[in-house]
Amino acid sequence: MIYLDTFLYYSVFASSVLIYGIGVNKVIEVEITKDINVLNYLKAIISILSTSMLVWLITNYILMPINLIEFFPLVALLLFVAINTFVEGLMRLTTGKSYSEFIISFLIVLLSIFESSSFLNTVLICAGCFASILLLIPFNITFKKRLCSNGQLLDERYYGYILIFFAILILILSVWDIGWLNEGVIQ
């Protein structure tokens, strides 16, 4: 049950997009189309999970015993670049398209290592952070369709509206997290 709680916490209540701001620009820029590029998300999750698992193992079993824990972001960067380049090369060879994304995936890796306490916890935090990005995409597409339903084109006001929408979601999630799920807080 604790693992489900961890996954839900990082995917909904401490959403990496809403609370940490990781991937806000990519979630906002998702196009309103019927064809979703699954390979892009598959590449990202493979890179994120494999890098996080390897960095956690290296940090726990190599860097911690020799008291060099401060170097784990450098190790994470080097491993992420190597794994991401390898997976990107495989994707380009098989599909002929580029699916490069760096900063969002790398920030999820760092977040999962910083906040984890075990190997499984690292994997759950990675999956939860990635799921938080995927959970907000339908909200954003619905918001765009609703805003453009009267023939209005998306302009700079759209970004203000979507950020206000995200702020309202943050408030709703914060109230729900504090008020309804923590029994005994409000009596």
FIKOLZA-1660 file (N, C-alpha, C; in steps of 0.1 Angstrom, whole numbers, plus 5000, padded with zeros to 4 digits):
% residues 187
   i   px   py   pz ch aa at
   1 5008 4988 5000  A  M  N
   1 5000 5000 5000  A  M CA
   1 5009 5013 5000  A  M  C
   2 5020 5012 5007  A  I  N
   2 5029 5024 5007  A  I CA
   2 5034 5027 4993  A  I  C
   3 5036 5017 4985  A  Y  N
   3 5041 5019 4971  A  Y CA
   3 5030 5026 4963  A  Y  C
   4 5018 5023 4964  A  L  N
   4 5007 5029 4957  A  L CA
   4 5006 5044 4962  A  L  C
   5 5007 5046 4975  A  D  N
   5 5007 5059 4981  A  D CA
   5 5018 5068 4975  A  D  C
   6 5030 5062 4974  A  T  N
   6 5041 5070 4968  A  T CA
   6 5039 5073 4954  A  T  C
   7 5034 5064 4946  A  F  N
   7 5031 5067 4932  A  F CA
   7 5020 5077 4931  A  F  C
   8 5009 5076 4938  A  L  N
   8 4999 5086 4937  A  L CA
   8 5003 5100 4942  A  L  C
   9 5012 5100 4952  A  Y  N
   9 5017 5113 4957  A  Y CA
   9 5025 5120 4947  A  Y  C
  10 5034 5113 4940  A  Y  N
  10 5042 5120 4930  A  Y CA
  10 5035 5122 4917  A  Y  C
  11 5025 5115 4914  A  S  N
  11 5018 5116 4902  A  S CA
  11 5006 5127 4903  A  S  C
  12 5000 5128 4914  A  V  N
  12 4989 5137 4916  A  V CA
  12 4991 5148 4925  A  V  C
  13 4994 5145 4938  A  F  N
  13 4994 5156 4948  A  F CA
  13 5007 5164 4948  A  F  C
  14 5018 5158 4945  A  A  N
  14 5031 5165 4944  A  A CA
  14 5035 5164 4929  A  A  C
  15 5026 5167 4920  A  S  N
  15 5028 5166 4906  A  S CA
  15 5041 5173 4902  A  S  C
  16 5049 5167 4894  A  S  N
  16 5062 5173 4890  A  S CA
  16 5059 5185 4881  A  S  C
  17 5048 5185 4874  A  V  N
  17 5045 5196 4865  A  V CA
  17 5039 5208 4874  A  V  C
  18 5030 5205 4882  A  L  N
  18 5023 5216 4889  A  L CA
  18 5031 5221 4901  A  L  C
  19 5037 5212 4909  A  I  N
  19 5044 5217 4921  A  I CA
  19 5059 5221 4918  A  I  C
  20 5066 5212 4911  A  Y  N
  20 5080 5214 4908  A  Y CA
  20 5082 5222 4895  A  Y  C
  21 5072 5222 4886  A  G  N
  21 5074 5230 4874  A  G CA
  21 5081 5223 4863  A  G  C
  22 5084 5210 4865  A  I  N
  22 5091 5202 4855  A  I CA
  22 5081 5199 4843  A  I  C
  23 5085 5203 4831  A  G  N
  23 5077 5200 4819  A  G CA
  23 5065 5209 4817  A  G  C
  24 5064 5220 4823  A  V  N
  24 5052 5229 4821  A  V CA
  24 5052 5233 4806  A  V  C
  25 5064 5237 4801  A  N  N
  25 5064 5241 4787  A  N CA
  25 5060 5231 4777  A  N  C
  26 5064 5218 4780  A  K  N
  26 5060 5207 4770  A  K CA
  26 5045 5204 4772  A  K  C
  27 5040 5204 4784  A  V  N
  27 5026 5201 4785  A  V CA
  27 5017 5212 4779  A  V  C
  28 5021 5224 4780  A  I  N
  28 5014 5235 4774  A  I CA
  28 5014 5235 4759  A  I  C
  29 5025 5230 4753  A  E  N
  29 5027 5231 4739  A  E CA
  29 5022 5218 4731  A  E  C
  30 5015 5209 4738  A  V  N
  30 5010 5197 4732  A  V CA
  30 5000 5201 4722  A  V  C
  31 5001 5195 4710  A  E  N
  31 4991 5199 4699  A  E CA
  31 4978 5191 4701  A  E  C
  32 4968 5197 4695  A  I  N
  32 4954 5191 4695  A  I CA
  32 4954 5182 4683  A  I  C
  33 4959 5170 4684  A  T  N
  33 4958 5160 4673  A  T CA
  33 4954 5147 4678  A  T  C
  34 4949 5139 4669  A  K  N
  34 4945 5125 4673  A  K CA
  34 4956 5116 4674  A  K  C
  35 4967 5118 4667  A  D  N
  35 4978 5109 4667  A  D CA
  35 4989 5114 4677  A  D  C
  36 4990 5106 4688  A  I  N
  36 4999 5109 4699  A  I CA
  36 5012 5101 4696  A  I  C
  37 5023 5108 4697  A  N  N
  37 5036 5101 4694  A  N CA
  37 5040 5093 4706  A  N  C
  38 5037 5080 4706  A  V  N
  38 5039 5071 4717  A  V CA
  38 5054 5068 4718  A  V  C
  39 5061 5068 4707  A  L  N
  39 5076 5065 4707  A  L CA
  39 5084 5076 4715  A  L  C
  40 5079 5088 4714  A  N  N
  40 5086 5099 4722  A  N CA
  40 5085 5096 4737  A  N  C
  41 5073 5092 4741  A  Y  N
  41 5071 5089 4755  A  Y CA
  41 5078 5077 4759  A  Y  C
  42 5078 5067 4751  A  L  N
  42 5085 5054 4753  A  L CA
  42 5100 5056 4755  A  L  C
  43 5106 5064 4746  A  K  N
  43 5120 5068 4747  A  K CA
  43 5123 5075 4760  A  K  C
  44 5114 5084 4764  A  A  N
  44 5116 5092 4776  A  A CA
  44 5116 5083 4788  A  A  C
  45 5106 5074 4789  A  I  N
  45 5104 5066 4801  A  I CA
  45 5116 5055 4802  A  I  C
  46 5120 5050 4791  A  I  N
  46 5132 5041 4791  A  I CA
  46 5144 5048 4796  A  I  C
  47 5147 5060 4791  A  S  N
  47 5158 5068 4795  A  S CA
  47 5158 5072 4810  A  S  C
  48 5146 5076 4814  A  I  N
  48 5144 5080 4828  A  I CA
  48 5146 5069 4838  A  I  C
  49 5139 5058 4835  A  L  N
  49 5139 5047 4845  A  L CA
  49 5153 5040 4845  A  L  C
  50 5159 5038 4833  A  S  N
  50 5172 5031 4834  A  S CA
  50 5183 5040 4840  A  S  C
  51 5183 5053 4837  A  T  N
  51 5193 5062 4843  A  T CA
  51 5191 5063 4858  A  T  C
  52 5178 5064 4863  A  S  N
  52 5176 5065 4877  A  S CA
  52 5180 5053 4885  A  S  C
  53 5177 5041 4879  A  M  N
  53 5181 5029 4886  A  M CA
  53 5196 5028 4886  A  M  C
  54 5203 5030 4875  A  L  N
  54 5218 5029 4875  A  L CA
  54 5224 5040 4885  A  L  C
  55 5219 5052 4885  A  V  N
  55 5225 5062 4893  A  V CA
  55 5222 5059 4908  A  V  C
  56 5211 5054 4911  A  W  N
  56 5208 5050 4925  A  W CA
  56 5218 5039 4930  A  W  C
  57 5220 5029 4921  A  L  N
  57 5229 5018 4924  A  L CA
  57 5243 5023 4926  A  L  C
  58 5248 5032 4917  A  I  N
  58 5261 5037 4918  A  I CA
  58 5263 5046 4930  A  I  C
  59 5253 5054 4933  A  T  N
  59 5253 5063 4944  A  T CA
  59 5254 5055 4957  A  T  C
  60 5245 5045 4958  A  N  N
  60 5244 5038 4971  A  N CA
  60 5256 5029 4973  A  N  C
  61 5261 5022 4963  A  Y  N
  61 5271 5012 4965  A  Y CA
  61 5286 5017 4962  A  Y  C
  62 5287 5028 4955  A  I  N
  62 5301 5033 4952  A  I CA
  62 5304 5046 4958  A  I  C
  63 5295 5056 4956  A  L  N
  63 5298 5070 4960  A  L CA
  63 5296 5071 4975  A  L  C
  64 5286 5065 4981  A  M  N
  64 5284 5067 4996  A  M CA
  64 5295 5060 5004  A  M  C
  65 5299 5048 5001  A  P  N
  65 5310 5043 5009  A  P CA
  65 5323 5051 5009  A  P  C
  66 5326 5058 4997  A  I  N
  66 5338 5065 4997  A  I CA
  66 5336 5080 4999  A  I  C
  67 5324 5084 5005  A  N  N
  67 5321 5097 5008  A  N CA
  67 5322 5107 4997  A  N  C
  68 5318 5104 4985  A  L  N
  68 5317 5113 4974  A  L CA
  68 5303 5115 4969  A  L  C
  69 5294 5116 4978  A  I  N
  69 5280 5117 4974  A  I CA
  69 5276 5129 4967  A  I  C
  70 5285 5140 4968  A  E  N
  70 5283 5152 4962  A  E CA
  70 5284 5151 4946  A  E  C
  71 5290 5141 4942  A  F  N
  71 5292 5139 4927  A  F CA
  71 5281 5132 4920  A  F  C
  72 5271 5128 4927  A  F  N
  72 5260 5121 4920  A  F CA
  72 5253 5128 4909  A  F  C
  73 5251 5142 4910  A  P  N
  73 5245 5148 4898  A  P CA
  73 5254 5147 4886  A  P  C
  74 5267 5148 4888  A  L  N
  74 5276 5146 4876  A  L CA
  74 5275 5132 4871  A  L  C
  75 5275 5122 4879  A  V  N
  75 5273 5108 4875  A  V CA
  75 5260 5107 4868  A  V  C
  76 5249 5113 4873  A  A  N
  76 5236 5112 4867  A  A CA
  76 5236 5119 4853  A  A  C
  77 5243 5130 4852  A  L  N
  77 5244 5137 4839  A  L CA
  77 5251 5128 4829  A  L  C
  78 5263 5122 4833  A  L  N
  78 5270 5114 4823  A  L CA
  78 5263 5102 4819  A  L  C
  79 5257 5095 4829  A  L  N
  79 5249 5083 4825  A  L CA
  79 5237 5086 4817  A  L  C
  80 5230 5097 4821  A  F  N
  80 5218 5101 4813  A  F CA
  80 5222 5104 4799  A  F  C
  81 5232 5112 4797  A  V  N
  81 5237 5115 4783  A  V CA
  81 5240 5103 4775  A  V  C
  82 5247 5093 4781  A  A  N
  82 5251 5081 4774  A  A CA
  82 5238 5073 4771  A  A  C
  83 5229 5071 4781  A  I  N
  83 5217 5062 4778  A  I CA
  83 5208 5069 4769  A  I  C
  84 5206 5082 4770  A  N  N
  84 5197 5090 4762  A  N CA
  84 5202 5090 4747  A  N  C
  85 5215 5091 4745  A  T  N
  85 5221 5091 4732  A  T CA
  85 5219 5077 4726  A  T  C
  86 5221 5067 4733  A  F  N
  86 5220 5053 4728  A  F CA
  86 5205 5050 4724  A  F  C
  87 5196 5054 4733  A  V  N
  87 5182 5052 4729  A  V CA
  87 5177 5060 4718  A  V  C
  88 5182 5073 4717  A  E  N
  88 5179 5082 4706  A  E CA
  88 5185 5076 4693  A  E  C
  89 5197 5070 4693  A  G  N
  89 5203 5064 4681  A  G CA
  89 5194 5052 4677  A  G  C
  90 5190 5044 4686  A  L  N
  90 5181 5033 4682  A  L CA
  90 5168 5037 4676  A  L  C
  91 5162 5048 4682  A  M  N
  91 5150 5053 4676  A  M CA
  91 5152 5059 4662  A  M  C
  92 5163 5066 4660  A  R  N
  92 5165 5071 4647  A  R CA
  92 5168 5061 4637  A  R  C
  93 5175 5050 4641  A  L  N
  93 5177 5039 4631  A  L CA
  93 5164 5031 4628  A  L  C
  94 5156 5030 4637  A  T  N
  94 5144 5022 4635  A  T CA
  94 5132 5030 4628  A  T  C
  95 5131 5042 4633  A  T  N
  95 5119 5050 4627  A  T CA
  95 5124 5062 4618  A  T  C
  96 5136 5066 4619  A  G  N
  96 5141 5077 4610  A  G CA
  96 5137 5090 4616  A  G  C
  97 5131 5091 4628  A  K  N
  97 5127 5104 4633  A  K CA
  97 5135 5107 4646  A  K  C
  98 5136 5120 4649  A  S  N
  98 5143 5124 4661  A  S CA
  98 5133 5126 4672  A  S  C
  99 5136 5121 4684  A  Y  N
  99 5128 5122 4696  A  Y CA
  99 5136 5128 4708  A  Y  C
 100 5143 5138 4705  A  S  N
 100 5152 5143 4716  A  S CA
 100 5145 5152 4726  A  S  C
 101 5147 5149 4738  A  E  N
 101 5142 5156 4750  A  E CA
 101 5152 5154 4761  A  E  C
 102 5157 5165 4766  A  F  N
 102 5168 5164 4776  A  F CA
 102 5164 5169 4790  A  F  C
 103 5160 5181 4791  A  I  N
 103 5159 5188 4804  A  I CA
 103 5148 5182 4813  A  I  C
 104 5136 5178 4807  A  I  N
 104 5126 5173 4815  A  I CA
 104 5129 5159 4821  A  I  C
 105 5135 5151 4812  A  S  N
 105 5139 5137 4817  A  S CA
 105 5150 5138 4827  A  S  C
 106 5160 5147 4825  A  F  N
 106 5171 5148 4835  A  F CA
 106 5166 5153 4848  A  F  C
 107 5157 5163 4848  A  L  N
 107 5152 5168 4861  A  L CA
 107 5143 5157 4868  A  L  C
 108 5136 5149 4861  A  I  N
 108 5129 5138 4868  A  I CA
 108 5139 5128 4874  A  I  C
 109 5150 5125 4867  A  V  N
 109 5160 5117 4873  A  V CA
 109 5166 5122 4885  A  V  C
 110 5169 5135 4885  A  L  N
 110 5175 5141 4897  A  L CA
 110 5165 5142 4909  A  L  C
 111 5152 5145 4905  A  L  N
 111 5142 5145 4916  A  L CA
 111 5140 5131 4922  A  L  C
 112 5140 5121 4914  A  S  N
 112 5137 5108 4919  A  S CA
 112 5149 5103 4928  A  S  C
 113 5161 5107 4924  A  I  N
 113 5173 5103 4933  A  I CA
 113 5173 5111 4946  A  I  C
 114 5170 5124 4945  A  F  N
 114 5170 5132 4957  A  F CA
 114 5160 5128 4967  A  F  C
 115 5148 5124 4963  A  E  N
 115 5137 5121 4972  A  E CA
 115 5135 5107 4975  A  E  C
 116 5143 5098 4970  A  S  N
 116 5141 5084 4972  A  S CA
 116 5149 5079 4984  A  S  C
 117 5144 5068 4990  A  S  N
 117 5150 5061 5001  A  S CA
 117 5154 5047 4998  A  S  C
 118 5149 5042 4987  A  S  N
 118 5152 5028 4983  A  S CA
 118 5152 5027 4968  A  S  C
 119 5156 5015 4963  A  F  N
 119 5156 5013 4949  A  F CA
 119 5142 5013 4943  A  F  C
 120 5133 5007 4949  A  L  N
 120 5119 5006 4945  A  L CA
 120 5113 5020 4946  A  L  C
 121 5116 5027 4956  A  N  N
 121 5111 5041 4958  A  N CA
 121 5115 5050 4946  A  N  C
 122 5128 5048 4942  A  T  N
 122 5133 5056 4930  A  T CA
 122 5125 5053 4918  A  T  C
 123 5122 5040 4915  A  V  N
 123 5114 5036 4904  A  V CA
 123 5100 5042 4904  A  V  C
 124 5094 5041 4916  A  L  N
 124 5080 5046 4918  A  L CA
 124 5080 5062 4916  A  L  C
 125 5090 5069 4921  A  I  N
 125 5090 5083 4920  A  I CA
 125 5092 5087 4905  A  I  C
 126 5100 5080 4898  A  C  N
 126 5102 5082 4884  A  C CA
 126 5089 5080 4876  A  C  C
 127 5083 5069 4879  A  A  N
 127 5070 5066 4872  A  A CA
 127 5059 5076 4876  A  A  C
 128 5059 5080 4888  A  G  N
 128 5049 5090 4893  A  G CA
 128 5051 5103 4886  A  G  C
 129 5063 5108 4885  A  C  N
 129 5066 5121 4879  A  C CA
 129 5063 5120 4864  A  C  C
 130 5066 5109 4858  A  F  N
 130 5063 5108 4843  A  F CA
 130 5048 5107 4841  A  F  C
 131 5041 5100 4851  A  A  N
 131 5026 5099 4850  A  A CA
 131 5020 5112 4852  A  A  C
 132 5026 5121 4860  A  S  N
 132 5020 5134 4863  A  S CA
 132 5020 5143 4850  A  S  C
 133 5030 5141 4842  A  I  N
 133 5031 5148 4829  A  I CA
 133 5020 5142 4820  A  I  C
 134 5018 5129 4819  A  L  N
 134 5008 5123 4811  A  L CA
 134 4994 5126 4815  A  L  C
 135 4992 5128 4828  A  L  N
 135 4979 5131 4834  A  L CA
 135 4974 5145 4830  A  L  C
 136 4983 5154 4829  A  L  N
 136 4979 5168 4826  A  L CA
 136 4977 5170 4811  A  L  C
 137 4982 5162 4802  A  I  N
 137 4980 5164 4788  A  I CA
 137 4965 5164 4784  A  I  C
 138 4957 5154 4789  A  P  N
 138 4943 5155 4785  A  P CA
 138 4936 5168 4790  A  P  C
 139 4940 5173 4802  A  F  N
 139 4934 5185 4807  A  F CA
 139 4938 5197 4798  A  F  C
 140 4950 5197 4793  A  N  N
 140 4955 5208 4785  A  N CA
 140 4948 5207 4771  A  N  C
 141 4947 5195 4765  A  I  N
 141 4940 5194 4752  A  I CA
 141 4925 5198 4753  A  I  C
 142 4919 5194 4764  A  T  N
 142 4905 5198 4766  A  T CA
 142 4904 5213 4768  A  T  C
 143 4913 5219 4775  A  F  N
 143 4913 5234 4777  A  F CA
 143 4915 5241 4764  A  F  C
 144 4925 5236 4756  A  K  N
 144 4927 5242 4742  A  K CA
 144 4915 5241 4733  A  K  C
 145 4908 5229 4733  A  K  N
 145 4897 5227 4725  A  K CA
 145 4885 5236 4729  A  K  C
 146 4884 5238 4742  A  R  N
 146 4873 5246 4748  A  R CA
 146 4876 5261 4744  A  R  C
 147 4888 5265 4745  A  L  N
 147 4892 5279 4742  A  L CA
 147 4891 5282 4728  A  L  C
 148 4893 5272 4719  A  C  N
 148 4893 5274 4704  A  C CA
 148 4879 5270 4699  A  C  C
 149 4869 5267 4707  A  S  N
 149 4857 5262 4701  A  S CA
 149 4849 5273 4694  A  S  C
 150 4851 5285 4697  A  N  N
 150 4844 5296 4690  A  N CA
 150 4852 5302 4679  A  N  C
 151 4862 5295 4674  A  G  N
 151 4870 5299 4663  A  G CA
 151 4882 5308 4666  A  G  C
 152 4884 5311 4679  A  Q  N
 152 4895 5319 4683  A  Q CA
 152 4908 5312 4682  A  Q  C
 153 4918 5319 4677  A  L  N
 153 4931 5313 4675  A  L CA
 153 4939 5315 4689  A  L  C
 154 4948 5305 4691  A  L  N
 154 4956 5306 4703  A  L CA
 154 4966 5317 4702  A  L  C
 155 4967 5326 4711  A  D  N
 155 4976 5337 4711  A  D CA
 155 4983 5338 4725  A  D  C
 156 4989 5349 4728  A  E  N
 156 4996 5350 4741  A  E CA
 156 4987 5350 4753  A  E  C
 157 4974 5353 4751  A  R  N
 157 4965 5352 4762  A  R CA
 157 4963 5338 4767  A  R  C
 158 4964 5329 4757  A  Y  N
 158 4962 5314 4761  A  Y CA
 158 4972 5310 4772  A  Y  C
 159 4984 5314 4771  A  Y  N
 159 4994 5310 4781  A  Y CA
 159 4991 5316 4795  A  Y  C
 160 4985 5328 4795  A  G  N
 160 4980 5333 4808  A  G CA
 160 4969 5325 4813  A  G  C
 161 4959 5321 4804  A  Y  N
 161 4948 5313 4809  A  Y CA
 161 4952 5300 4814  A  Y  C
 162 4961 5293 4806  A  I  N
 162 4965 5280 4810  A  I CA
 162 4973 5280 4823  A  I  C
 163 4981 5290 4826  A  L  N
 163 4988 5291 4839  A  L CA
 163 4978 5294 4850  A  L  C
 164 4968 5302 4848  A  I  N
 164 4958 5304 4858  A  I CA
 164 4950 5291 4860  A  I  C
 165 4948 5283 4850  A  F  N
 165 4941 5270 4851  A  F CA
 165 4950 5261 4859  A  F  C
 166 4963 5260 4857  A  F  N
 166 4972 5252 4865  A  F CA
 166 4973 5257 4879  A  F  C
 167 4972 5270 4882  A  A  N
 167 4972 5275 4895  A  A CA
 167 4959 5270 4903  A  A  C
 168 4948 5270 4896  A  I  N
 168 4936 5265 4902  A  I CA
 168 4937 5250 4905  A  I  C
 169 4943 5243 4896  A  L  N
 169 4945 5228 4898  A  L CA
 169 4954 5226 4911  A  L  C
 170 4964 5234 4912  A  I  N
 170 4973 5233 4924  A  I CA
 170 4966 5236 4936  A  I  C
 171 4957 5246 4936  A  L  N
 171 4949 5249 4948  A  L CA
 171 4939 5238 4951  A  L  C
 172 4933 5232 4941  A  I  N
 172 4924 5221 4943  A  I CA
 172 4931 5209 4949  A  I  C
 173 4942 5206 4943  A  L  N
 173 4950 5194 4948  A  L CA
 173 4955 5196 4962  A  L  C
 174 4959 5208 4965  A  S  N
 174 4965 5211 4979  A  S CA
 174 4954 5210 4989  A  S  C
 175 4942 5215 4986  A  V  N
 175 4931 5214 4995  A  V CA
 175 4927 5200 4997  A  V  C
 176 4926 5192 4986  A  W  N
 176 4922 5178 4987  A  W CA
 176 4932 5170 4994  A  W  C
 177 4945 5173 4992  A  D  N
 177 4955 5166 4999  A  D CA
 177 4955 5168 5014  A  D  C
 178 4953 5181 5018  A  I  N
 178 4953 5184 5032  A  I CA
 178 4940 5181 5039  A  I  C
 179 4929 5184 5032  A  G  N
 179 4916 5183 5039  A  G CA
 179 4910 5169 5039  A  G  C
 180 4911 5162 5028  A  W  N
 180 4903 5150 5027  A  W CA
 180 4911 5137 5029  A  W  C
 181 4924 5137 5026  A  L  N
 181 4931 5125 5027  A  L CA
 181 4938 5124 5040  A  L  C
 182 4941 5134 5047  A  N  N
 182 4947 5134 5060  A  N CA
 182 4937 5134 5071  A  N  C
 183 4932 5122 5074  A  E  N
 183 4921 5122 5084  A  E CA
 183 4926 5128 5098  A  E  C
 184 4918 5135 5103  A  G  N
 184 4921 5141 5116  A  G CA
 184 4927 5155 5116  A  G  C
 185 4931 5160 5104  A  V  N
 185 4937 5173 5103  A  V CA
 185 4926 5184 5106  A  V  C
 186 4915 5182 5099  A  I  N
 186 4904 5192 5101  A  I CA
 186 4893 5185 5109  A  I  C
 187 4891 5189 5121  A  Q  N
 187 4881 5182 5130  A  Q CA
 187 4871 5192 5135  A  Q  C
% end
